[in-house]
Amino acid sequence: MSATELILLQNSIGQLISINSFLSTTKSRHLALFFLSDPELAGEKPFADITSRSCFFNEEEVLIMFGSIFQIVNIVREINEIPIVKIELCTNDNKAFSTILEHLKNEYAGDDGETDFIYVGQDIRQMGCSSTAEKYFHRYLSSLGNEDIYLSTYYYNLAVVANNKGDYHLSLDLHLKSLQIRIRTLEPNHLNLAESYNG
């Protein structure tokens, strides 16, 4: 963690923080200090392949889910000046978390009040997590069915993900599928049609 990030956290005690990636940590203080102090690990992002059981039983590894929200409790420095950041996982009974959760539900709710996975996927894609966004786009399609209007949105968003990953041929194919559906189903001056021509 950089000094700037540490200062930002110090100024945010009591506030909420969201983890925008998967986070692997350990319950073993000794191992955490080992990883922190090993100069060979500088610049590396150690990770473990988490399956039904970990290959590293002695690491007491904990995998924290993408999107988890924590409240920053405090930051203390030990004698050796290593900062210890205490955070608590937020639950629904946390008032600040409940307020944010309600806001997100309103922001991502479709016309039927259910979560609209396409908006969630688009936000995740904009954070640079294309593979995770792709999963939300697939959930979007499975939650709504195979009607043309849903398929065009699905293909369009997958095309953007493919483009972000550098798979330009797949991106072009998906854009064309989306465009063909939109030409068939939308008025000639519809904004989504313009979006497809621009894609």
Backbone bond lengths (Angstrom), bond angles and torsions (degrees), N, CA, C in turn:
res aa  C-N    CA-C-N  psi(-1)  N-CA   C-N-CA  omega(-1)  CA-C   N-CA-C  phi
1 M - - - 1.448 - - 1.524 107.66 -
2 S 1.312 116.46 133.49 1.458 120.39 -178.33 1.526 110.49 -77.35
3 A 1.330 116.20 162.92 1.466 121.35 178.14 1.528 110.49 -62.08
4 T 1.331 116.99 -36.86 1.468 121.19 179.10 1.522 110.88 -64.30
5 E 1.341 116.46 -43.41 1.467 120.28 178.37 1.522 110.82 -64.02
6 L 1.329 116.61 -38.72 1.457 120.94 179.54 1.529 111.03 -64.96
7 I 1.319 117.02 -41.61 1.472 120.93 177.28 1.521 110.13 -63.71
8 L 1.324 116.98 -41.87 1.464 121.29 177.96 1.525 110.63 -59.72
9 L 1.324 117.11 -44.42 1.464 120.71 177.41 1.526 111.08 -64.65
10 Q 1.337 116.81 -41.58 1.470 121.79 179.62 1.528 110.27 -59.09
11 N 1.323 116.69 -39.10 1.469 121.25 179.61 1.523 112.73 -79.51
12 S 1.323 116.79 -2.88 1.465 120.69 -176.34 1.526 112.88 -116.83
13 I 1.321 117.60 19.02 1.469 120.24 179.70 1.522 108.94 -58.75
14 G 1.328 115.22 132.81 1.459 121.72 -177.24 1.519 112.89 92.35
15 Q 1.333 116.44 -14.65 1.462 121.10 -179.56 1.530 109.81 -88.51
16 L 1.322 114.67 172.79 1.462 120.42 178.87 1.525 109.89 -98.84
17 I 1.317 115.26 149.86 1.459 121.48 176.97 1.523 107.54 -134.85
18 S 1.324 115.74 139.14 1.460 120.69 178.76 1.518 108.95 -110.66
19 I 1.312 115.76 138.82 1.456 121.74 178.30 1.527 107.34 -91.12
20 N 1.343 117.89 117.10 1.463 119.93 -176.51 1.526 113.01 -97.15
21 S 1.317 115.54 23.76 1.460 121.17 172.99 1.524 106.90 -154.19
22 F 1.317 116.19 173.84 1.456 118.53 173.30 1.518 107.42 -75.20
23 L 1.310 116.47 143.34 1.457 121.22 -177.78 1.520 108.51 -124.65
24 S 1.304 115.70 124.33 1.458 120.74 176.94 1.513 107.53 -105.89
25 T 1.306 115.81 128.84 1.454 120.33 -179.75 1.524 108.48 -139.54
26 T 1.291 116.67 -177.85 1.456 120.67 -179.28 1.518 110.41 -134.78
27 K 1.330 115.42 151.26 1.461 120.30 175.04 1.526 110.28 -84.34
28 S 1.330 117.07 -10.25 1.461 122.08 -177.73 1.528 110.43 -88.39
29 R 1.315 116.15 112.23 1.463 121.45 179.16 1.533 110.17 -61.18
30 H 1.320 117.22 -40.07 1.462 122.03 -179.09 1.530 110.90 -59.44
31 L 1.329 117.63 -46.49 1.464 120.83 179.67 1.522 111.93 -67.55
32 A 1.327 117.01 -37.54 1.469 119.89 178.18 1.521 109.98 -61.13
33 L 1.331 117.18 -43.46 1.466 120.76 178.41 1.525 110.92 -66.86
34 F 1.336 117.26 -34.89 1.463 120.85 177.65 1.528 110.54 -62.78
35 F 1.343 117.09 -49.14 1.467 120.37 179.59 1.523 110.85 -62.90
36 L 1.334 116.09 -36.40 1.458 120.95 -178.37 1.522 111.24 -68.26
37 S 1.346 116.49 -37.33 1.461 119.31 -172.88 1.523 114.03 -94.49
38 D 1.323 119.50 -8.73 1.460 122.02 -177.45 1.528 110.19 -77.33
39 P 1.337 118.31 109.94 1.470 120.38 -177.97 1.520 113.02 -63.31
40 E 1.337 118.07 -23.76 1.460 120.99 178.67 1.521 111.74 -68.18
41 L 1.331 117.39 -20.33 1.455 120.81 -178.69 1.521 112.10 -92.17
42 A 1.328 117.65 -3.09 1.461 119.73 -179.83 1.516 109.45 -61.07
43 G 1.302 116.40 129.13 1.453 121.46 -179.71 1.509 113.45 84.26
44 E 1.323 117.80 -12.93 1.464 121.82 177.67 1.517 109.28 -86.39
45 K 1.296 115.82 156.04 1.455 121.49 174.50 1.521 106.60 -118.88
46 P 1.352 117.32 85.42 1.457 119.27 -177.57 1.525 111.01 -59.85
47 F 1.321 115.58 139.98 1.457 119.78 177.01 1.516 108.26 -146.26
48 A 1.318 114.32 160.91 1.460 119.65 176.83 1.514 107.97 -124.72
49 D 1.315 115.23 145.27 1.452 120.03 176.12 1.528 107.42 -78.25
50 I 1.326 116.65 103.91 1.459 121.03 -178.46 1.520 108.60 -84.78
51 T 1.335 115.50 117.01 1.462 121.15 174.60 1.516 106.54 -120.94
52 S 1.317 117.14 -154.21 1.464 118.68 -179.04 1.525 111.52 -62.60
53 R 1.322 116.54 -23.60 1.466 119.93 172.45 1.517 107.88 -147.31
54 S 1.299 115.54 146.87 1.453 120.76 -177.76 1.518 110.64 -76.50
55 C 1.302 116.57 146.95 1.464 121.67 175.45 1.531 110.85 -78.51
56 F 1.337 115.97 -12.62 1.461 121.34 -174.90 1.527 109.22 -118.16
57 F 1.336 116.17 74.79 1.460 120.60 -176.13 1.522 112.00 -59.06
58 N 1.325 117.12 -36.66 1.461 120.47 -175.70 1.526 113.21 -74.33
59 E 1.321 119.03 -8.82 1.464 120.44 179.84 1.521 112.77 -84.41
60 E 1.329 117.94 -15.82 1.466 121.79 -178.42 1.530 110.04 49.26
61 E 1.327 115.00 49.35 1.461 121.86 -173.24 1.524 112.27 -71.45
62 V 1.324 114.75 140.03 1.460 122.36 176.38 1.524 107.11 -123.71
63 L 1.318 117.20 127.14 1.461 121.65 177.85 1.517 108.04 -101.76
64 I 1.322 116.22 122.25 1.462 121.45 -178.62 1.518 108.37 -100.70
65 M 1.306 115.83 131.11 1.465 124.05 -172.86 1.525 112.38 -68.68
66 F 1.314 115.17 142.11 1.464 123.32 171.00 1.532 108.60 -51.38
67 G 1.327 117.63 133.71 1.459 121.27 177.15 1.516 114.76 87.82
68 S 1.346 117.90 -0.66 1.463 119.74 178.44 1.522 109.64 -62.75
69 I 1.323 115.84 144.09 1.463 120.63 -178.45 1.520 108.72 -117.11
70 F 1.327 115.12 131.07 1.456 122.27 -178.56 1.522 109.73 -123.31
71 Q 1.340 115.18 155.65 1.456 120.56 170.83 1.524 106.85 -104.22
72 I 1.333 116.39 131.91 1.465 121.05 179.46 1.526 107.23 -79.30
73 V 1.333 116.51 117.36 1.463 121.08 -176.61 1.522 110.57 -88.00
74 N 1.328 117.34 -54.71 1.464 120.18 176.97 1.524 110.28 -166.66
75 I 1.315 114.69 171.54 1.461 121.57 176.17 1.520 106.40 -134.16
76 V 1.317 115.82 125.65 1.466 120.16 177.71 1.518 108.20 -125.28
77 R 1.324 114.68 154.19 1.464 119.99 176.35 1.527 107.90 -111.49
78 E 1.307 115.19 134.13 1.450 120.43 178.06 1.524 109.45 -83.28
79 I 1.306 115.59 179.23 1.464 121.41 -179.07 1.527 110.88 -56.36
80 N 1.321 117.21 -39.38 1.464 120.93 -179.38 1.527 112.37 -84.13
81 E 1.341 117.28 11.88 1.473 124.48 174.97 1.523 114.50 70.28
82 I 1.329 118.12 13.68 1.465 120.08 175.83 1.523 107.95 -78.83
83 P 1.338 117.33 122.39 1.469 118.73 -179.68 1.533 111.25 -75.00
84 I 1.312 115.67 135.90 1.461 122.58 175.85 1.523 106.61 -112.30
85 V 1.326 116.43 115.92 1.464 121.78 -179.93 1.522 107.22 -99.26
86 K 1.333 116.10 117.98 1.462 120.10 178.14 1.523 108.12 -96.85
87 I 1.330 115.67 121.32 1.462 121.71 177.70 1.520 108.56 -127.28
88 E 1.323 116.07 153.14 1.460 121.48 177.51 1.516 108.99 -123.88
89 L 1.329 115.16 133.31 1.457 120.68 177.06 1.521 109.08 -64.63
90 C 1.320 116.31 129.75 1.467 120.84 -178.90 1.519 110.50 -79.22
91 T 1.307 114.47 143.18 1.458 121.60 175.04 1.520 107.90 -121.14
92 N 1.318 116.36 173.47 1.463 120.63 -176.75 1.520 113.45 -61.99
93 D 1.346 118.52 -20.22 1.461 119.30 -179.38 1.529 112.83 -84.93
94 N 1.338 117.87 -2.13 1.455 121.55 174.11 1.525 107.95 -78.67
95 K 1.350 117.14 120.98 1.468 121.67 -173.33 1.533 112.41 -59.83
96 A 1.324 117.30 -46.41 1.471 120.13 -179.71 1.527 110.48 -63.58
97 F 1.322 116.28 -40.49 1.459 120.71 179.23 1.522 110.66 -65.32
98 S 1.327 116.70 -42.67 1.468 120.67 179.35 1.521 111.09 -60.29
99 T 1.334 116.89 -39.10 1.469 121.30 178.61 1.528 110.39 -63.86
100 I 1.327 116.42 -45.76 1.469 120.38 179.12 1.522 110.43 -65.07
101 L 1.328 116.73 -42.80 1.459 121.11 -179.91 1.526 110.93 -60.44
102 E 1.321 116.79 -42.19 1.468 120.98 178.31 1.530 110.54 -63.76
103 H 1.335 116.62 -40.95 1.468 120.99 177.50 1.534 110.39 -61.75
104 L 1.336 116.58 -44.85 1.464 119.91 179.83 1.520 111.78 -64.91
105 K 1.331 116.86 -39.00 1.467 119.86 177.34 1.518 110.20 -60.57
106 N 1.336 116.64 -43.26 1.466 120.29 179.06 1.523 111.25 -66.24
107 E 1.340 116.13 -39.53 1.467 120.34 -177.99 1.524 112.00 -68.64
108 Y 1.334 117.13 -36.86 1.453 120.85 -174.62 1.518 114.11 -101.91
109 A 1.319 117.59 5.38 1.468 119.50 -178.55 1.519 110.36 -79.21
110 G 1.320 115.42 136.25 1.458 121.16 174.29 1.519 109.52 -81.80
111 D 1.320 116.46 -172.48 1.463 121.40 -179.36 1.524 112.43 -61.03
112 D 1.326 116.87 -27.48 1.465 120.60 -178.81 1.527 112.74 -90.88
113 G 1.342 117.74 3.60 1.454 121.55 179.83 1.519 113.87 85.85
114 E 1.332 117.23 -6.53 1.460 121.20 179.07 1.533 109.45 -84.98
115 T 1.321 116.07 159.08 1.460 120.85 178.81 1.520 109.80 -62.44
116 D 1.324 116.17 130.33 1.456 121.20 177.43 1.525 107.51 -95.18
117 F 1.321 115.87 101.95 1.459 121.25 -173.85 1.523 112.60 -63.63
118 I 1.314 118.22 -22.32 1.463 119.68 -179.50 1.531 110.28 -66.47
119 Y 1.356 117.20 -40.44 1.467 120.34 178.58 1.522 111.34 -68.77
120 V 1.332 116.36 -40.65 1.462 120.27 177.20 1.531 109.05 -61.31
121 G 1.326 117.04 -47.12 1.464 121.39 179.48 1.519 112.74 -60.51
122 Q 1.335 116.64 -41.01 1.468 119.94 179.61 1.527 111.02 -64.16
123 D 1.332 117.46 -41.55 1.463 120.07 178.37 1.526 111.23 -65.49
124 I 1.320 116.34 -41.96 1.465 120.18 179.18 1.526 110.14 -65.30
125 R 1.329 117.42 -39.19 1.471 121.06 177.59 1.527 110.27 -62.04
126 Q 1.334 117.02 -40.45 1.463 120.62 -179.53 1.529 111.93 -68.04
127 M 1.345 116.83 -21.38 1.466 120.61 175.55 1.525 110.81 -81.21
128 G 1.341 116.96 -2.50 1.454 120.80 177.71 1.514 114.85 92.99
129 C 1.316 117.42 12.98 1.473 121.59 -178.39 1.523 109.43 -106.64
130 S 1.315 116.66 70.58 1.464 121.81 -173.88 1.521 113.51 -60.82
131 S 1.327 118.09 -42.07 1.469 120.26 -177.70 1.524 111.56 -65.05
132 T 1.329 116.61 -40.79 1.466 120.36 177.56 1.521 109.76 -66.57
133 A 1.321 117.28 -41.75 1.466 121.23 178.53 1.521 110.42 -60.00
134 E 1.317 116.09 -40.44 1.470 120.70 -179.97 1.535 110.81 -58.26
135 K 1.325 116.76 -38.98 1.471 120.75 178.14 1.525 110.83 -62.92
136 Y 1.344 116.90 -39.39 1.469 119.84 178.25 1.525 111.01 -67.07
137 F 1.322 117.63 -35.83 1.464 119.86 178.61 1.530 110.45 -65.84
138 H 1.335 116.53 -38.35 1.470 119.36 176.51 1.534 110.69 -65.82
139 R 1.337 116.86 -38.81 1.472 120.19 176.90 1.525 110.23 -65.13
140 Y 1.326 115.97 -36.10 1.467 121.01 178.01 1.520 109.93 -57.02
141 L 1.327 116.23 -49.39 1.459 120.00 -177.92 1.526 111.00 -65.26
142 S 1.329 117.37 -44.00 1.468 119.58 -177.58 1.524 111.65 -68.43
143 S 1.330 117.89 -24.58 1.467 119.65 179.90 1.525 112.41 -83.90
144 L 1.334 118.07 -16.27 1.465 120.34 -174.46 1.520 114.81 -115.36
145 G 1.286 118.80 -25.95 1.460 119.72 -179.36 1.511 112.60 106.37
146 N 1.321 115.77 -174.85 1.462 121.71 -172.38 1.523 113.95 -105.01
147 E 1.310 118.20 29.85 1.461 119.58 176.06 1.522 109.00 -69.26
148 D 1.332 115.84 149.76 1.465 120.74 -174.82 1.525 113.84 -54.32
149 I 1.324 117.93 -42.74 1.466 119.63 -176.07 1.526 110.74 -63.49
150 Y 1.342 116.93 -36.31 1.460 120.18 177.56 1.523 110.72 -71.27
151 L 1.329 116.10 -40.47 1.461 119.82 179.67 1.523 111.68 -62.69
152 S 1.321 117.62 -39.30 1.467 119.35 -179.07 1.528 110.79 -65.03
153 T 1.335 117.26 -40.86 1.468 121.10 178.21 1.524 110.25 -66.60
154 Y 1.316 115.72 -41.96 1.468 122.34 178.69 1.530 110.33 -59.67
155 Y 1.334 116.89 -51.86 1.463 120.68 -179.39 1.528 111.59 -62.71
156 Y 1.323 116.61 -40.44 1.466 120.12 -179.15 1.530 110.62 -60.23
157 N 1.336 116.42 -49.02 1.463 119.98 -177.55 1.522 112.28 -68.46
158 L 1.325 117.54 -36.46 1.467 119.26 175.03 1.528 110.81 -65.85
159 A 1.328 116.98 -32.59 1.470 120.80 177.08 1.525 110.75 -64.08
160 V 1.326 116.58 -41.00 1.469 120.34 178.61 1.532 109.97 -64.55
161 V 1.332 117.11 -42.06 1.469 121.23 177.80 1.529 109.91 -61.80
162 A 1.328 117.60 -46.39 1.469 121.26 179.35 1.531 110.51 -59.87
163 N 1.323 116.71 -40.60 1.461 121.18 177.45 1.529 110.38 -62.36
164 N 1.343 116.65 -44.67 1.468 120.76 178.92 1.526 111.92 -61.57
165 K 1.326 116.86 -31.41 1.464 121.44 179.56 1.525 112.07 -84.29
166 G 1.342 117.30 -3.78 1.455 120.91 179.51 1.517 114.34 85.15
167 D 1.323 117.75 9.33 1.469 121.78 178.23 1.531 107.68 -92.78
168 Y 1.326 115.97 77.90 1.459 121.91 -170.99 1.528 113.20 -69.93
169 H 1.322 117.67 -32.66 1.473 119.96 178.20 1.526 110.51 -65.95
170 L 1.330 116.78 -46.43 1.465 120.56 177.46 1.525 110.13 -63.17
171 S 1.325 116.46 -41.37 1.462 120.62 179.18 1.526 110.76 -59.04
172 L 1.320 116.85 -45.59 1.464 120.93 179.46 1.527 111.21 -63.00
173 D 1.328 117.13 -44.25 1.475 120.62 178.50 1.526 111.28 -59.13
174 L 1.334 116.28 -44.73 1.469 120.37 -179.02 1.529 111.54 -68.20
175 H 1.341 116.85 -39.51 1.471 120.05 176.31 1.528 110.34 -60.83
176 L 1.321 117.00 -42.04 1.467 120.49 179.78 1.526 111.64 -64.94
177 K 1.343 117.55 -40.19 1.469 120.39 176.39 1.523 110.36 -60.66
178 S 1.327 116.07 -45.64 1.463 120.46 179.56 1.527 110.64 -62.61
179 L 1.322 116.27 -45.20 1.465 121.15 -179.50 1.525 111.66 -61.76
180 Q 1.320 117.88 -43.79 1.472 120.76 -179.85 1.527 111.33 -60.63
181 I 1.319 116.88 -41.60 1.470 120.27 178.31 1.523 110.05 -66.27
182 R 1.319 116.81 -43.32 1.466 120.15 -177.90 1.531 111.54 -67.20
183 I 1.316 118.12 -35.96 1.473 120.73 176.92 1.523 109.62 -62.15
184 R 1.324 116.30 -40.29 1.460 121.92 -179.29 1.532 113.22 -71.01
185 T 1.336 117.66 -33.37 1.469 120.35 -168.51 1.523 115.62 -109.94
186 L 1.324 118.41 -15.55 1.468 120.39 -174.80 1.525 111.75 -111.23
187 E 1.319 114.69 158.87 1.466 121.12 173.45 1.529 108.80 -65.63
188 P 1.341 118.07 151.80 1.471 120.79 -176.23 1.531 114.68 -59.61
189 N 1.342 118.47 -23.58 1.466 120.17 -178.05 1.536 112.60 -107.56
190 H 1.320 118.29 18.42 1.469 122.30 -179.41 1.531 110.25 -69.82
191 L 1.346 116.72 140.35 1.464 121.39 -177.95 1.531 112.99 -60.54
192 N 1.323 117.37 -37.50 1.467 119.27 179.74 1.522 111.98 -65.24
193 L 1.314 116.67 -29.50 1.460 120.38 176.53 1.531 109.54 -68.95
194 A 1.326 116.05 -42.30 1.464 120.25 176.95 1.530 110.34 -62.01
195 E 1.336 116.40 -39.24 1.465 121.39 177.84 1.530 110.44 -59.81
196 S 1.325 116.76 -41.37 1.468 120.53 179.65 1.524 111.71 -67.14
197 Y 1.321 117.50 -40.45 1.464 119.78 178.24 1.525 110.72 -65.11
198 N 1.334 116.26 -33.03 1.458 121.34 -179.39 1.523 111.91 -77.21
199 G 1.354 117.38 -28.99 1.469 122.65 -176.49 1.483 111.46 -63.92
